[in-house]
Amino acid sequence: MTSGKLYLLPVTLGETEINQVIPAYNLEIIHEIDVYIVENIKSARRFLKKAGIQKAIDELTFLELNKRTDDYELYSYLKPLQEGKNVGILSEAGCPGVADPGADMVDLAQQKGITVVPLVGPSSILLALMASGMNGQSFTFHGYLPKDQKDRIRKLKELEQAVRSKKQTQLFIETPFRNNHLFQDMLQHCSPNTKLCVAVDITLSTEMIQTKTIDAWKKVKMDLHKRPCLFIIG
C-alpha cells in the first residue's frame, strides 16, 4: 500500500483575512484531508472553520502534538499515513515545523520515507527578516532568550558579538508579556550603534516593522505588552 502524504499547512499569524495570506491551493488540500496533527485542537478547529472547510468539523480526526506528547503517541500518528491517508499538520500560528513541535512529526515521517509536502504561507521569521533591511544571506533564529535577566543580558551581548564577528543577523522572540522587559534590556545594555528591528503584529492591521539604532529607539515610546513580536539585531 502506498503511504499517504504529510502536508504542512501554514495558518494565519492572527486574525488576518484568510485570502490575504493563505493561497487558494492550500484550501483545496484542506477540503480533502480528514486527519490533522495539531498543536492545539481548539485553535485548529477555529482556523479550519475560518478557512471554510467543506467537511463537518466533528467528522475530522485531530491528533494533538505539543510538549506533552510522548514518543509512543508520536509513533501512533504514523498509522493513518501508513494506511494511505493524507494527513495535515497545523501549527498554532505560521508555518508548521518552524519553531514548532510539528518538526518532530516531520522528522519521523522523513525517517519512514513518507512524502512531506510543505505549503506556502506566512512565516513571521522570514517576513520580519525581509522587511528589516538586515543581512538575509547569513542569519540565526534563537527562539526564546533566557528568562532570567542576568542570563538574558549575557545572551544579548553574545548575539551582538556574533553580529560583529560573523556579520550574521540575529533573530529572537520573547513571551508576549515579557516583551517590554526584553526591549528595555536591549536599550540599556546593547551598543548605541547596534541596529534593532522590532516587528510587531505581522500581517495584522496593526503591523509595525521598523529598524533603528539602539540610540534612536531610546527616543521612541513603545508598548509591546502582549503583542506578538519578533526582534532582530544586525
C-alpha positions in Angstrom: 0.0 0.0 0.0 1.3 3.5 -0.9 1.7 5.8 2.1 -0.3 9.0 2.4 1.4 12.4 2.2 2.1 14.6 5.2 1.0 18.2 4.3 2.5 21.1 6.3 -0.4 23.7 6.3 0.5 27.2 7.4 -2.1 29.2 9.3 -2.6 32.9 9.8 -0.5 34.7 12.4 -3.6 36.3 13.9 -7.0 37.5 12.9 -5.9 38.1 9.4 -8.2 37.5 6.4 -7.5 34.0 5.1 -7.3 35.1 1.4 -4.6 37.7 2.4 -2.0 35.2 3.5 -3.2 31.7 2.5 -3.1 30.5 -1.1 -6.3 29.0 -2.7 -4.4 25.8 -3.3 -3.9 25.3 0.4 -7.7 25.4 0.9 -8.2 22.8 -1.8 -5.9 20.4 0.2 -7.7 21.2 3.4 -11.0 20.2 1.9 -9.5 16.7 1.1 -8.0 15.9 4.5 -9.7 14.0 7.3 -6.8 13.7 9.8 -4.9 16.6 11.3 -2.0 16.7 13.7 -2.3 20.0 15.6 -0.6 21.9 18.4 -4.0 23.0 19.8 -7.3 21.4 18.9 -9.5 24.4 19.7 -7.5 26.8 17.6 -7.1 24.3 14.8 -10.9 23.8 14.6 -11.3 27.6 14.6 -8.8 28.0 11.7 -10.5 25.3 9.6 -13.9 26.9 10.1 -12.4 30.3 9.1 -10.9 28.6 6.1 -14.4 27.5 5.0 -13.7 23.7 5.3 -16.4 21.8 3.5 -16.5 18.8 5.7 -18.2 18.7 9.1 -15.6 19.5 11.8 -16.9 16.8 14.1 -16.2 14.2 11.4 -12.5 15.1 11.4 -9.8 13.4 13.5 -7.5 15.7 15.5 -4.2 14.3 17.0 -2.6 16.7 19.4 1.2 17.3 19.2 2.8 19.6 21.8 5.4 19.4 24.6 3.2 16.9 26.5 3.1 14.4 23.6 5.3 11.3 24.3 7.2 9.2 21.8 4.6 6.4 21.8 1.8 8.8 20.8 4.0 10.3 18.1 4.6 6.9 16.5 0.9 6.1 16.6 0.3 9.2 14.5 2.0 7.4 11.6 -0.8 4.9 11.3 -3.2 6.9 9.1 -0.3 7.8 6.8 0.7 4.2 6.6 -2.9 3.3 5.7 -2.7 5.6 2.7 -4.4 8.6 4.2 -3.2 12.1 3.6 -2.6 14.0 6.9 -2.2 17.7 7.6 -0.1 19.4 10.3 -1.4 22.7 11.7 0.7 24.9 13.9 -0.7 27.4 16.4 0.4 30.2 14.1 2.5 30.4 11.0 4.4 27.5 9.4 4.5 24.0 10.9 7.9 22.7 11.7 9.5 26.2 12.1 9.9 27.0 15.8 7.1 24.5 16.2 6.6 21.0 17.7 5.4 19.7 14.4 9.1 19.3 13.4 9.2 16.1 15.5 6.5 14.6 13.3 8.1 15.7 10.1 11.4 14.2 11.3 9.7 10.9 12.0 7.9 10.9 8.6 11.2 11.5 6.9 12.8 8.6 8.7 9.9 6.4 7.5 10.1 7.5 3.9 6.8 9.3 3.9 6.4 12.2 1.5 6.4 15.6 3.2 4.7 18.5 1.3 5.4 22.0 2.7 2.8 24.5 1.5 3.2 28.3 1.1 2.1 30.6 3.9 3.1 33.3 6.4 6.3 32.9 8.4 6.9 35.7 10.9 10.6 34.9 10.8 11.0 35.4 7.1 8.5 38.3 6.8 10.3 40.2 9.6 13.7 39.5 8.1 12.6 40.6 4.6 11.4 43.9 6.0 14.2 44.6 8.3 16.8 45.6 5.8 19.4 43.4 7.5 21.6 40.7 6.1 19.4 37.9 4.8 22.3 35.8 3.5 23.5 34.8 7.0 21.2 34.7 9.9 20.3 32.7 13.0 16.9 32.3 14.8 17.4 31.7 18.5 13.8 31.3 19.7 13.3 32.5 23.2 16.1 34.2 25.2 16.7 33.2 28.8 14.0 34.2 31.3 16.5 35.3 34.0 17.5 38.9 33.4 21.2 38.4 34.0 21.3 35.4 31.6 19.2 37.4 29.1 21.6 40.3 29.1 24.6 38.0 28.8 22.9 36.3 25.8 22.2 39.7 24.2 25.9 40.5 24.4 26.8 37.2 22.8 24.4 38.0 19.9 25.9 41.4 19.4 29.3 39.8 19.2 28.0 37.4 16.6 26.7 40.3 14.5 30.2 41.9 14.6 32.4 38.9 14.2 30.3 36.8 11.8 28.4 39.6 10.0 25.3 37.5 10.9 21.8 38.7 11.6 20.3 37.5 14.9 16.6 36.9 15.4 14.8 36.0 18.6 11.4 36.2 20.3 10.0 36.6 23.9 6.8 35.6 25.7 4.5 38.5 24.8 4.0 39.6 28.4 7.8 40.0 28.8 8.4 41.9 25.5 8.8 45.2 27.2 11.4 43.8 29.7 13.4 42.5 26.8 13.1 45.7 24.8 14.3 47.7 27.8 17.2 45.4 28.4 18.3 46.0 24.8 18.0 49.7 25.2 20.1 49.7 28.3 22.7 47.1 27.5 23.3 47.0 23.8 25.6 49.2 21.9 24.1 52.5 20.8 25.1 51.8 17.2 23.6 48.3 17.1 20.6 48.1 14.7 17.4 46.7 16.1 14.3 45.7 14.1 11.1 45.4 16.0 8.4 43.5 14.1 5.0 43.6 15.8 1.6 42.1 14.8 2.9 40.8 11.4 0.2 40.6 8.7 -2.4 42.3 11.1 -3.9 45.7 10.6 -1.7 47.0 13.5 1.5 45.7 11.9 4.7 47.7 12.5 8.1 46.7 11.3 10.8 49.3 11.9 14.6 49.2 12.1 16.5 51.8 14.0 19.8 52.0 16.0 19.5 51.3 19.7 20.2 55.0 20.3 17.3 56.0 18.1 15.0 53.5 19.7 15.6 55.3 23.1 13.7 58.3 21.8 10.6 56.2 20.9 7.8 55.4 23.3 6.8 51.8 22.6 4.4 49.4 24.3 4.9 45.8 23.2 3.0 44.2 26.0 1.1 41.0 25.0 1.7 41.7 21.3 3.3 39.0 19.0 6.7 40.4 18.4 10.0 39.4 16.7 13.3 41.1 17.4 16.2 41.3 15.0 19.7 42.8 15.6 22.3 43.3 13.0 
